[in-house]
C-alpha cells in the first residue's frame, strides 16, 4: 500500500491527497484577495508533491484568466526547511517587482518566510500575505496564525491501514484501490487580516 502517493498503473493500493487541488486552493485564495504578484516557494520538482502543488498553483492562475508567467514567480527551496524559506524570501525581496503574497510548499518553509518578513519589519498580511501547506500543529499557534492547506492526515493513515488489512485478508481476490483525499483551505490571519 502506497501512502501519500498514487500507484502509477493501479498495480498497488494507494491512499493519497490531491496535491494539485491543494496548490490550486492556495493560489485561488490569494487571487480572490486581489493579489496579482504571487510567489511560490517550492521544493525540488523531482518530489511529486512539489510538482503537483506547482501544477495546481498554475492551474488556479490559468482558470482566473491570467497568464501564470505574469502572476507567479517561483523560487526553489532545496532543503524544504525554515532556513531555506528565509533564503527564498531574500531572493524574492530583491526582485524589482516583489510579491504581495507568498505560497509555500509546506508550513516549515512558510515559518522561515514569516521569520524573514518579521526581521525586515514587514507585516503579515498587510505587507505580504502568506499561505503554507500541511496545516501542521503549530500553524494556528503562531503570533500571526498561518493560513494553510490541511491534509486529512488521520483519514489518510486510517485508509492506508484498512487497505493493507483488506489486501492481507483477501489474498488473490483482492482488487487494488486508489483513494484520493481532498485537501482543505484553512484561512487564518496570515492571509486575511
Secondary structure, 3 states (H helix, E strand, C coil): CEECCCCCCCCCCEEEECHHHHHHHHHHHHHHCCCCCEEEEECCCCCHHHHHHHHHHHHHHHHCCCCHHHHEEEEECCCCCHHHHHHHHHHHHCCCCCCCEEEECCHHHHHHHHHHHHHCCCCCCCCCEEEEEECCHHHHHCCCCCEEEECCHHHHHHHHHHHHHHHHHHHHHCCCCEEEECCEEECCCCCCC
